[in-house]
């Protein structure tokens, strides 16, 4: 006994009433853009040049340095002095 056409139409009608025609078309457009972006990203060649790797690695190293500095000084206390 699966879901038939009448049940699918009823579900579609309920979704249309809940979200409205404009919101559904907006969501489907965003979904389509996401799929297109994903396909584009999958088809692009990977840039393995040293300059590209440096661009990726540099922010990661800066983040590690910031984490180390936070660990040394401790979390900010909102200006209150430690006793």
C-alpha positions in Angstrom: 0.0 0.0 0.0 2.3 2.9 -0.8 1.6 6.6 -1.1 -0.5 7.2 -4.2 -1.1 10.3 -6.3 -4.0 11.7 -4.2 -1.8 11.6 -1.1 1.1 13.3 -2.8 -1.2 16.0 -4.1 -2.6 16.5 -0.6 1.0 16.8 0.8 2.0 19.3 -1.9 -1.2 21.4 -1.2 -0.4 21.5 2.5 3.2 22.5 1.8 2.0 25.2 -0.6 -0.5 26.6 2.1 2.2 26.5 4.8 5.0 28.2 2.9 3.3 30.1 0.1 4.2 30.1 -3.6 6.9 32.8 -3.3 8.8 31.1 -0.5 8.8 27.7 -2.2 10.1 29.2 -5.5 12.8 31.0 -3.4 13.8 27.8 -1.7 14.0 25.8 -4.9 16.1 28.6 -6.5 18.5 28.5 -3.6 18.6 24.7 -3.9 19.4 24.9 -7.6 22.1 27.5 -7.0 23.6 25.2 -4.3 23.7 22.2 -6.7 25.2 24.3 -9.5 27.9 25.6 -7.1 28.7 22.1 -5.9 29.0 20.8 -9.5 31.2 23.8 -10.4 33.4 23.1 -7.4 33.7 19.4 -8.3 34.6 20.2 -11.9 37.2 22.8 -11.1 40.8 21.7 -11.2 42.7 21.6 -7.9 45.3 24.3 -7.7 48.4 22.6 -6.2 50.8 25.4 -6.8 53.0 26.4 -3.8 51.4 29.9 -3.8 47.9 28.4 -3.5 49.0 26.1 -0.7 50.6 29.1 1.1 47.3 31.0 0.9 45.5 28.0 2.5 48.1 27.3 5.2 48.8 30.9 6.2 45.4 31.5 7.8 45.6 28.2 9.6 48.9 29.1 11.1 47.6 32.5 12.2 44.7 30.8 13.9 47.0 28.4 15.8 49.1 31.4 16.9 46.0 33.2 18.2 44.9 30.1 20.1 48.3 29.7 21.7 48.2 33.4 22.8 44.8 32.9 24.3 46.0 29.8 26.1 49.0 31.7 27.6 47.0 34.8 28.7 43.8 33.0 29.6 40.3 34.1 28.6 39.4 37.7 28.9 37.7 38.6 32.1 36.0 41.7 30.9 38.5 44.1 32.3 38.4 42.8 35.9 41.8 42.2 37.5 42.7 38.8 38.8 43.1 38.5 42.5 
